Amino acid sequence: MRRSTAQPFASRSWAITLLIGLAFVGLEYGLRCKVQTADARQAHSWLDLTLFLCAYLFMFCLKPIQRAVQRKLCQRALHASRPKTAR
């Protein structure tokens, strides 16, 4: 019985996905700090709410992103393991 190639790529695909998520959170935090320092007099509750909702929606995108990354990693491993034919 053949072992599945999906298991070794699961942790790598989650790591890549979490790095994408970390970059997304960093961009949100940087945007918030930039807007906050630009005009500190106004309350930015709308900005906080928008960033929170974007982060919440991004959480639902993590699993599809992970699946896509894992599928690409498995495809690359499959193509790399095939012997090349001479034409």
Buried (B, 14 or more C-beta within 10 A) or exposed (E): EEEEEEEEBEEEBBEBBEEBBEEBBEEBEEBBEEBEEEEEEEEBEEBEEBBEEBEEEBEEEBEEBBEEBBEEBBEEBEEEEEEEEEE
